[in-house]
């Protein structure tokens, strides 16, 4: 492996990453608060983690995306035990008879952005500055790896008490169904690895620079500096749609997904925000103002922090904002995978 372009991730970077990942996660990926503590503890024990650029790895290196699967609300109560990811890596290395060279979050959203840092130091592994989603999405096959034609097999899954499985399927949808069923059986929360790849595939496929982007955004949000939210998010093409108060939250747990609708009110106006683990659409007077793959982010008007779905509560004052999704999701192939019609919403013909 080359040793170029290396920066290290310490506690300050983790703090910023947790915030930035909540901004980019479209409300999903899981609340990073607990995983931030675990990651900081690991950095305290093992030192800062090297963050590599994708070009730094060799073509034959084994690269694995990791993260959590399940319902975000469940993860607030069913906390990781620390067994999950070390067990995953035992399974991965036994299967490939090859050491893992680098790890990355499969999605930048929320706690999944923190997942590699909860185990990297302990295993002596660097983290790649990339992900496979460019935001968070509800299902595992909603990945650029699928668009690139990579096999999802083998996939690895483990839970907090040591239950585990190696899953094979050449069909991305079937792999999602199998992993979802196992996650449900494991209490609606589990650690997973899918789309393991070689370095050459990583260079051709991954969405690069996502961790450093999240850290950059997180630092700006934490600093704020007395400027308006609109000014704060403008450098990343962010836009404030509206502000108001949450007056109704209708959530349900279905097939290990947190599904529902949040209603924001201001004066005589109301808006509905639809979600399935992630915010997917904003509706007003029967029309959609924003839909997936556009990133939809709610900011708490009191403290200026992004609000994940599982932290929505009645009476919270929020500003609803959008950010552009990575360009690949705005293509015809990308929209066929993650566009509004996939989730039953009408296309609005624009996805900035």
Secondary structure, 3 states (H helix, E strand, C coil): CCCCCCEEECHHHHHHHHHHHHHHCCCCCCCCHHHHHHHHHHHHHHCCEEEECHHHCCCCCEEEEEEEEECHHHHCCCCCCCCHHHHHHHHHHHHHCCCEEEEEECCCCHHHHHHHHHCHHHHCCEEECEECCCCCCCCCCCCHHHHCCCCCCCEEEECCCCCEEEECCCCHHHHHHHHHHHHHHCCCEEEEECCCEEHHHHHHHCEECHHHHHHHHHHHHHHCCCCCHHHHHHCCCCEEEEEEEEEEEEEEEECCEEEEEEEEEECCEEEEEEEECCEEEEEECCEEEEECCCEEEEEECCCCCECCHHHCCCCCEEEEEEECCCHHHHCHHHHHHHCHHHHCCCCCCCCC
